[in-house]
Amino acid sequence: MSARTLTAAVGAACSAFVLLMAVPGSASAATGQFRYTYTTAEGYEAVGFLTNPASGECINLQGPASEPGSASRAPKNHTNATATVFLDADCNGDVYYTLPPGTGAGDRLLTRSVIFS
Protein backbone atom coordinates (compact mmCIF):
# COMPACT_ATOMS: atom_id res chain seq x y z
CA MET A 1 0.00 0.00 0.00
CA SER A 2 1.44 3.34 -0.99
CA ALA A 3 1.67 6.28 1.38
CA ARG A 4 -0.89 8.16 -0.68
CA THR A 5 -3.43 5.28 -0.42
CA LEU A 6 -2.79 4.93 3.32
CA THR A 7 -3.30 8.67 3.86
CA ALA A 8 -6.56 8.58 1.89
CA ALA A 9 -7.80 5.56 3.88
CA VAL A 10 -6.97 7.19 7.22
CA GLY A 11 -8.62 10.44 6.10
CA ALA A 12 -11.78 8.59 5.04
CA ALA A 13 -11.92 6.71 8.34
CA CYS A 14 -11.51 9.93 10.34
CA SER A 15 -14.21 11.66 8.29
CA ALA A 16 -16.61 8.77 8.85
CA PHE A 17 -15.93 8.88 12.61
CA VAL A 18 -16.54 12.64 12.78
CA LEU A 19 -19.78 12.26 10.79
CA LEU A 20 -20.94 9.47 13.09
CA MET A 21 -20.29 11.59 16.17
CA ALA A 22 -22.19 14.55 14.68
CA VAL A 23 -25.42 12.63 14.03
CA PRO A 24 -27.74 13.12 17.02
CA GLY A 25 -29.02 10.07 18.82
CA SER A 26 -32.69 9.32 19.24
CA ALA A 27 -34.53 11.59 21.66
CA SER A 28 -35.15 10.00 25.01
CA ALA A 29 -38.59 9.97 26.49
CA ALA A 30 -40.12 9.40 29.87
CA THR A 31 -42.06 6.16 29.95
CA GLY A 32 -45.59 6.35 31.28
CA GLN A 33 -48.26 9.00 31.56
CA PHE A 34 -48.42 12.49 33.03
CA ARG A 35 -51.96 13.61 33.94
CA TYR A 36 -53.46 16.96 34.87
CA THR A 37 -56.91 18.44 35.40
CA TYR A 38 -58.30 21.50 33.64
CA THR A 39 -61.63 23.22 33.15
CA THR A 40 -63.14 23.33 29.67
CA ALA A 41 -64.56 26.51 28.13
CA GLU A 42 -68.01 25.11 29.02
CA GLY A 43 -67.00 24.83 32.70
CA TYR A 44 -66.60 21.04 32.86
CA GLU A 45 -63.75 19.27 34.63
CA ALA A 46 -61.53 17.32 32.23
CA VAL A 47 -58.31 15.31 32.43
CA GLY A 48 -55.43 15.90 30.04
CA PHE A 49 -52.50 13.57 29.67
CA LEU A 50 -49.12 13.21 28.03
CA THR A 51 -48.04 9.67 27.14
CA ASN A 52 -44.30 8.95 26.97
CA PRO A 53 -43.39 12.66 26.87
CA ALA A 54 -40.02 13.75 25.49
CA SER A 55 -37.28 14.42 28.03
CA GLY A 56 -35.59 17.79 28.20
CA GLU A 57 -38.28 19.62 26.22
CA CYS A 58 -40.69 22.10 27.77
CA ILE A 59 -44.34 21.21 27.15
CA ASN A 60 -47.06 23.84 27.63
CA LEU A 61 -50.19 22.30 29.12
CA GLN A 62 -53.49 23.36 27.70
CA GLY A 63 -56.51 21.14 27.49
CA PRO A 64 -58.82 21.10 24.50
CA ALA A 65 -61.30 23.99 24.53
CA SER A 66 -59.68 25.58 27.57
CA GLU A 67 -59.15 29.29 27.67
CA PRO A 68 -55.70 30.20 26.32
CA GLY A 69 -53.31 30.88 29.17
CA SER A 70 -55.50 29.26 31.82
CA ALA A 71 -53.72 27.09 34.35
CA SER A 72 -54.13 23.37 34.72
CA ARG A 73 -54.02 21.80 38.17
CA ALA A 74 -53.50 18.60 40.15
CA PRO A 75 -50.58 17.16 38.16
CA LYS A 76 -49.83 13.45 38.56
CA ASN A 77 -46.52 12.06 37.34
CA HIS A 78 -47.01 8.40 36.42
CA THR A 79 -43.79 8.33 34.38
CA ASN A 80 -40.36 6.95 35.20
CA ALA A 81 -38.79 10.45 35.03
CA THR A 82 -38.83 13.47 37.31
CA ALA A 83 -41.32 16.13 36.17
CA THR A 84 -40.83 19.78 37.02
CA VAL A 85 -44.06 21.77 36.65
CA PHE A 86 -44.09 25.56 36.29
CA LEU A 87 -46.80 28.10 37.04
CA ASP A 88 -45.72 30.06 33.95
CA ALA A 89 -45.79 28.90 30.33
CA ASP A 90 -42.60 27.89 28.51
CA CYS A 91 -41.08 26.53 31.77
CA ASN A 92 -40.25 30.07 32.88
CA GLY A 93 -40.49 31.79 36.22
CA ASP A 94 -39.48 31.25 39.80
CA VAL A 95 -42.61 29.29 40.77
CA TYR A 96 -42.15 25.58 40.07
CA TYR A 97 -42.60 22.23 41.79
CA THR A 98 -40.73 18.96 41.27
CA LEU A 99 -42.68 15.70 41.08
CA PRO A 100 -40.59 12.53 41.41
CA PRO A 101 -41.72 9.50 39.37
CA GLY A 102 -45.00 8.01 40.59
CA THR A 103 -46.14 11.04 42.61
CA GLY A 104 -48.81 13.71 42.31
CA ALA A 105 -49.83 17.01 43.81
CA GLY A 106 -53.13 18.25 45.16
CA ASP A 107 -55.84 20.18 43.35
CA ARG A 108 -54.43 23.50 44.46
CA LEU A 109 -51.13 23.19 42.56
CA LEU A 110 -51.52 25.21 39.36
CA THR A 111 -49.34 24.54 36.34
CA ARG A 112 -48.99 25.82 32.79
CA SER A 113 -45.91 23.90 31.63
CA VAL A 114 -43.78 20.85 32.46
CA ILE A 115 -40.35 19.47 31.63
CA PHE A 116 -39.12 15.91 32.24
CA SER A 117 -35.56 14.97 33.15
CORDATA-V318355 format. One record per pair of residues at least 4 apart in sequence whose ideal C-beta (glycine too) atoms are under 7 Angstrom apart, sorted by the first residue. I is the first residue (numbers start at 1). GAP is how many residues later the second one is. Records with the same first field share a line. If there is no record, write none. Layout:
I: GAP + GAP
//
This chain:
1: 4 + 5
2: 4
3: 4
4: 4
5: 4
6: 4
7: 4
8: 4
9: 4
10: 4
11: 4
12: 4
13: 4
14: 4
15: 4
16: 4
17: 4
18: 4
19: 4
27: 27
28: 27
29: 23 + 24 + 25 + 26
30: 22 + 23 + 25 + 49 + 50 + 51 + 86
31: 21 + 48 + 49
32: 46 + 47 + 48
33: 16 + 17 + 18 + 45 + 46
34: 15 + 16 + 19 + 41 + 43 + 44 + 45 + 49 + 80
35: 12 + 14 + 41 + 43
36: 12 + 25 + 36 + 37 + 38 + 39 + 75
37: 8 + 10 + 35 + 36 + 37
38: 8 + 10 + 25 + 28 + 34
39: 4 + 5 + 6 + 27
40: 4 + 6 + 23 + 25 + 26
41: 24 + 25 + 26
46: 17
48: 13 + 15 + 24
50: 9
53: 6 + 63
55: 26 + 61 + 62
57: 58
58: 32 + 33 + 55 + 57
59: 54 + 55
60: 29 + 30 + 52 + 53
61: 11 + 50 + 51 + 52 + 53
62: 4
63: 9
66: 4
71: 39 + 40 + 41
72: 39 + 40
73: 34 + 36 + 37 + 38
74: 31 + 32 + 33 + 35
75: 10 + 24 + 29 + 30 + 34 + 36
76: 28
77: 6 + 22 + 24 + 25 + 26 + 27
78: 24
79: 4 + 22 + 37
80: 21
81: 20 + 35 + 36
82: 16 + 17 + 18 + 19 + 34 + 35
83: 16 + 31 + 33
84: 12 + 14 + 30 + 31
85: 11 + 12 + 14 + 26 + 29
86: 5 + 6 + 7 + 9 + 10 + 25 + 26 + 27
87: 6 + 8 + 23 + 24 + 25
88: 4 + 5 + 7 + 24 + 25
89: 23 + 24
90: 23
91: 22 + 24
97: 8 + 12
99: 4 + 5 + 6
105: 4
//
